[in-house]
Amino acid sequence: MPSLTDLNGHHEDLVARVIAYARAAGWREVPMTYHDRDGGDALRLANDMTGIFFRTLPDLVLTNGRRALMVEVKTGVFKHANAASELFPIVMARDRWRVARIPTLYVYENPHFGVSAAWWGHEVFDDVPVTAIYMGTQRPEWREYMAWVRHWQSINLIPGDVPLKTIENRGSGDPYVVIPERVLRTLLPWHVVLGDALGR
């Protein structure tokens, strides 16, 4: 396993373990990430909603040839056990569920704090509460992103009572939510939820 301070290495390790777990149940994986594909470097820079849509697709689709399941893998190696997760993928997961009942499973692990958890993307805000939506102000698009958040609140993709906070940080500037440790500790370990979803 990679160093606990190596976020990318731990993410790749967890993706590999999710894939191995799925293969053991007779499922196969279809990678959905854009990073290593031709043009991925340009897509990473596209900040319009079409670019954001493709960047927010889950890491994997698992399939057994009869059913398919979208899976987003998240890791935390921070100084706290809270889970930070980008807002746009959550909104898209909620929309896919609302429109077509397409679920997205979030698999999360934080080795520093011994947290293993899973939740359904469409349950964020409702059954999986967050502390707030955090909006970084370092990107020139942040006001446009704020307008999108307000729009999604108006159509109930995001509940209107979720606190919205602007912050200055050195991160990507993408809006994100924080699922607190006290919530994560109530969730089942990811392998249990994934196993149920795959019929193990």
N, C-alpha and C positions, 0 to 999 in steps of 0.2 A: 504494500500500500504506500502511496506517496506520503511525503511529509505533511503533517497536519496544517502547516501554514501554506501549502501549495494548493490554492483554490482550484486552478485548472486541472492539476493532476488528480486531485480528489474527485472532481467532477467526472473526469474520464474513467476513473476507477469505478465510481458508482454506476455510470452508464454501462460499463462492461459487466458488472455484477447483476444489474437489472436484465441485461440481455441473456446472460447465462441462466438466470432464474427462469426467464420466459422460455428459453430453448429446452430446459429440462421438463417443461410442461407441454412441449410439442408446438410451441409458437415460434415464429420467425420475426425478425426485426427489419423495419424499413427506416433508415435514417432520414430525418426531415430537415436537418440543419443546413444552412446555406454557406457556412464559413469556408468549407473546403471545395466548393463548387466554382466553376468558371464564372466570373462576374461577382462572386460573393464579396470581394473587397469593395466594389462599387455599390452593391446593394447595402452594405453596412453604412454607407454615407447618405443614402436616400432617406430623408426625414419626412417625406410626404406620407400620407396614410397608406398608400399602396406598398411602399417600401417597408413601413412599420408592420403592416399585415404579414408580409412574408417573413420578416425577422421574428415575428412572435409565434410562428408555428412551433409546436412541441418538438422535442429532441427526436422522438421515435414514434412510429406506429408499429404496434405489435399485432400480428395476425396469425391465425391458425388455418386460414383458407376458408373459414366460414364466418368468422367475426373479426373485427379489428378494434384496437384500443389505442388512443393517443396517450402518450406518456411524456411528461415534462420532468426532467431530473434537476433538482436543486441541491446545492451543498452550502454549508456554512462552516467557515473556519475563523470566526470572528471572536471578539472578546466577550460575547454574550451569546446566549442560546436562541435568541429570537431569529425568525426566518424573514429575510427580506426577499421580496419577489416583485418583479416588474409588473406594473399595473396593466399595460396594454395586453399582454398574453392572458391575463385573468379576465379582462373584459371580453376578449375574443372567445375564451372558453365558455363564459356565461352566455354569450350570444349564440354560439354553436349549439349549446344545450337548449336554450330557449326556442330556437328556430327549428332544430332538427333532432334534438335529444342525442347529440353526439357528445359523449363524456370525455373529459381530459383528466387523467390521473396525475397528480403531483406527487413525486417521490422525493423525500427530503432526508438528509442526513447531516448531522454536525458532530464530528468525532471528538471535538474538544469537550463537549458536554454530554456525550452519550445519547444524543437525540436521534431517533429513527422514527419517522412519521410519514403518513400519506394522507392526502385529502383530495377531494374532487374540485376541479377548478370552478365549477358552477356553484359550489357551496361557499366560496369565499364571500365574506361580508355577512352572510345569513347564518350558516352553521359553523363557519370558521371565521370568527371575528378578527378584525385587525385593529391596531392602535390608531392608524391614520393613513391617509394618502400623502406621500411626501413628493413635492414637486421641486426639482432642482432648477435654479434660475441661471445656471451658467450657459445654457444653450440659448441662441437667439429665438428658437421656436417655442420657448416655454410658455409664452402667452397663448399661442395656438393650442398647445397641449392642454392648457387650463380650460380653454373654450371647449375642447373635446370632452374633458371630464364633466364640465357643466352640462353639455348636451347629453352625455350618457346618464347623468343623474336625472335629467328631464324625462328620459324614456325608461328609467328604473333599471338600467344595467348596473348602475352603482347606486346604492341607497343614498338619499339626500342627507342623511344625518351622520355620514362618515366624515370625521374631521379632515380638512384639507389644509396642509401646511406647506409653505414655501421655505426652502432651505438653500443655503450656499454650500456646495461641497465640491470635491475634486473628482467625483465619479462621472458616470456617463451622462448624467442629466436626465435620464429617462425617469418618468414618474414611477414610484414603487410604493408598495404597502409593507407593513411589518406585522407579521403574525407573532404575538408574544409567546415566550417560553411557556407560560401557564396554560396556553391553549395547546401548544405542541405536545405537552406532556399528557394531554387527555386523548390524543389521537393514537390509533393503532400503529405499530411498526409497519414500515412500507412493505416488507415481504408478506405480511399477513393480508393486507388490503389487496396487493397485487395478486397474491395467490387466490384469493376469493374471486377477483375479477377474471382471472384466467381459468377458473374452475379446477384449481389444484386440490 
